Amino acid sequence: MAKKRPQTKAGKQQLKDSEIPVVGAREPCPCGSGRRYKACHGRAAAQAVTELVQRPFEGLAGECDWVALRELVPAATVELTLKGGLPEGVPSVTLATVLPMAWPALRRDDGSVLLALQNDTSSGDLSRDLADTLQHALESEPGSPVAARRVPADGPRLQDLLDPEAAFEPVVHSGFEFWVPGAENATPEVSASLERANEAAIPTTMLSGVDAAYWCETPEKNHLRWVMPHPEEQLLDALARLHAAGTSSLGEGTRLVGSFRAHGLMVPVWDLPSAMGAEECEKPAAELAERLTQALASDAPLTAEERRARGGLTNRQVTLS
């Protein structure tokens, strides 16, 4: 969070909406007026908070992977391409799942920018929040983290800043060594911090044969979580057709256990045996993708058995965002 501004004898300070720190509604306003925040600058800030955007990454290249990196993947990075190219003094802009100390962004000593995806944000439009943080990082001094700030309602979104034609290619890491250039030479304190972060991360692998499918390992069983771009009703019908036909699994010992919604997209989830690694998922996932494509193309009414299968899938849905 941004630090509160100290009160001064000069009286009420002028704050821009974009600089208003996130404070409790009943706390004193950081401008020094003596009034509660909700009765002072909080009124303008409340008007600036946008309504919830159900699909904040819609229109971006790799929308499904944006959702996966936001909700599913512990450690990953993606090189981002800005419209019009990089500003002078900024060699690269990299999206990261998380950064140390939950920083929203970081301007490194060499001028490069790391933008964190999994942080909490202040408005209902995640794309606008991230775009504001990115702009703030591009303007920050090298060697400094970027603090959170309230985002103006009319600010740009990621769709305004990123090149829609550029590839979005996530790199999933086994740990968070990407935080520190030359991690092998890090100080003992930094090494200990990295070790704690790495121990908390669930081992995750992105499949190469299908889009936005991520295998993960847990102590009791493994899972495949697959972010899909299809309209929800159409996808539920298609999965129900496969489930009723007994072809919704990824092979022996696997099963489709349900799905959840995240940022406007559906994420079906399969349970896998603990012995089934990511490589063993590649072929059955590709074959399932072919069956799903055929099922999505069908417009025949669901049979009674398919309707029951659909009801079971719907009952096992949850919404993350």
N, C-alpha and C positions, 0 to 999 in steps of 0.2 A: 504494500500500500504506500501511497505517497504520504510523506510526513505532513502533519498539520502545520500550518503557518503560525508562527508565534504572534500574539497580540502585541501591538505597539502603542505608544502614546499618541501616535499620529491619527489614531481613530480607525475607522473602517477602511480595510484594504480593498482594492479592486481586484476581483478574480475573474478570469475568463472562464467560460463554461468548460472548456477543454482542460483547464487546470484544476478544477474542483476535485479535491481528494475524496475518496470514498469513506464516509463517516456515518455513524449511526444517526437516525433521524432526530433523536432526542439529545444528542451531544451538542456542545456549543459550536456555532458555525466557525470554521477556521478563518473567516475573514476578520474576526475580531469585533464584530458588532455587538456581541453579548447576547444575541438571540439564539434560540435553538436552530440547528441546521435546517430542519424541515420548514421553519417559518422564514428562512432567509434565502441563502443560495440554493437550498434544497428544493425550493419550488421551481426554479428554473431548470435545475438538474433533472427533476422528475419529468418535466416536459421533454427533456432531451432524450430520455431513455426510449428506445424504439420498441415497437410491438414485436412479439416473438416471431422470428423467421423460421419456419419449419425446416426449410432446406437451405441452410446458409451457404453451402458449397455448390449449389446448382449453377451450372454454366462454367465451372472451372474444369480444366482437364483433370481427369482422375478423381471425380467426385467420390466414388466408392472408396478409394484409398484414403482420401481426406477423412472420411468418416471412420475408417478402420484405424488410422493413426490417432485420431482423437479419442476413440473409445476402447480399442482392443490391444494396441501394440505398446509395450513398455518403452522400448528404445529403438528409434528409427530416425533417419534424416532424409531430406529431399532437397536437391538443389532447385531453387526457384529462379524463373526468368521474368524480369520486369519488362513491362511495355516501355519501349524506347531505350532499353539497355540500362546498365548499372551507372549510378552517379559516380563522378570522379572521386577517387579515394576509397571506393567500396569494391573490393575484388570479387566478392561473392555474397549471396543471400541464401541462407540455408534454413529450411523448416526443420524443427526438432520436436520430438514428442514432448519432452520436458527439459528444463534447464536447472542448474543448481539453485538452491534457495527459492525455487518456484519463481524465478525471474521471468517476466513476460518476454523479454528479449535481452540480447547481449551484443554490444559492439566490441569486438575483440581489438587487441592492440594493433593488429595489421589492418584494421578498418572493416573487416568482414562482419556480417551480421548473422546472428542466430535468432530465430523467431520461434517461441514455444507455442505449441498447439493445445496442450491439455490444461492450461491455466483456467481458473474461473474468470469470467468477464462481467462487465458492468451493465450491459444492455441485453436486449433480446435478439440482437443480430450479431452472431459470432463473427461473421465475415467482416462487418464494419469495425468491430473491436480489434480484430487481428490486423486489419489494414491500418488503423490508427497507430497501433503499437509498432508496426513495420515502419511507418513514416517517421515516428518518433525516434526509432533506432537509427534510421538513415541520417538523421540530423544530429545524433548524439556524438559526443567526443569519443574517439577510440579508447578502449580500455575501460569502458563503464557499462554496468548493467542498466537496463531501462525499467523504470518504475511504472506501476499501473496508474492510470488516470481515467477520469470520466470522459466518455467519447461523445462528441457532438452528433446530434441526430442527422445532420446533413453531411457528415464526413464521407469520404470515399469508402468503397468496399474492396475486398480482394479482387473481385471481378474487374474493378477499375484499374488496378495496379499491376496485375499479372498478365503475362502473354498467354492468351487462350490457345494458341497453336503450339506452345512448347510442351514437350513431354513431361509427365509427372511420374518419376521413377523412384519409388521409395527404396531405401537401403535399410534393411532390418539388422540391428546390431545385437550381439550377445550381451553387451553391457554398455556402460555410459562413458567409455573412454573417449568418445568423440567430444566430450565436454572440455578436455584438456589436451591441447597439442603436445605431443611428446609425453603421453601419460606414463610411459615406462620410466621417465626421469622425474616424475612428480615427487613432491615432498611427502614425508610420512603422513602428514595430516590429510593432504589431498588424496593420497592412496587409500587411507582408511575410509574417507568419505565415499570414494568410488566403490570400495568393497561393500560397504553397507547398501548402497543403491543397487549394485549388481545382485546381491543376495535376495533382494526383495522383488526382482524382476522375474516374471513368468517366462520361461523359454518359449520363444515364438519364431515361426518361420513363415515367410510368404511363399505360397506356391507359385511356380513359374509357368505352369501350363494353362491356368485360368486366371481371370482377373479378380483381384481383391478378395482372395481366399487365404485365410491365415490359420495355420496349424499351431496349436499350443499344447504344452505339456503340463499336467498337474499331477500331484502325488498318486491319485487313485485311478485316473483315466485321462486320456488325451481328448482333444476336441478339434473340430474344424469349424471355424466361424467365417461365414462367406457373405460379404456385403454385396447386395444385388440392386441394380438400378431399375428394375421393372416396377410398374404400378402395383401397389399392394394387392388389390383385389385379383388382378390377373395372375400375379405370382402365387397367391394362396390357392387359386383354382388349379394352377399347373402342378404345384406341390401335392395337392390333394389327389390329382389324377395319378401321379407317380406313387404316392403312398398307398392308395387303394390297389394299385397293380403290383405292389410289392417291389417296386424298383426305385424307391427313394433313398435307399441306403448307399453306402460306399463300400459294400462288401460284407463278408462274414464278420459278425461281432460288432458291427457299426449300426447306428440308427439315427434317423432324424428325430430330434427330441423337442423341437419347437423353434421359435424365432423371437427376436426382439426388434423394436424400432429404434433407430438412432438417426437424428437429424434428417428425418423425412424418408429414410430408406429402411428396407427390411434386411435383417441379418439372420438367415437360417443357421441353426447350430446342429452339428452332428456329434454324438458321442463315439469315441474310438477306443479300441483296446490299447492298453498301455504299451504294448509291443509295436503298435503301428506308428511309425514315424512319418515325417513330412514327405519323404521320398516315396513311401508306400501309398501316399494319398494322391500322388500326381495322376496316375493312370485312371483310377476310379473316379476322380473328380472330373477329369476331361470327359469320360464316358457319361457321367451324370449330366454334365453341361449339355451334351448332345440330346439326351432324353428330355431335359428340361426345355430346350429350344423347341422340340416337337410338341411338347405339352402346352407351351405358351402359345403356339400357333393354332391350337384347337379352339373352336368356338362352339363346340357341341355342349348341350346342357349337361351338368354334372349328374351322374347316376346317384342312386340312394347311397351306395357304398362310398362314393366319392364325397358326397355331402357330409357323411359321418366323419370321414377322414379330415375334411376341411374344418368341421366343428372342433375336432380334437386339436388341430394345429392352432386354431384361433384361440382356444381356451388356454394354450400354453404361450401366448404372446405377452410380452412386457414392453414397456416404453422407457428408454433411457433418457431421452431428451426430446 
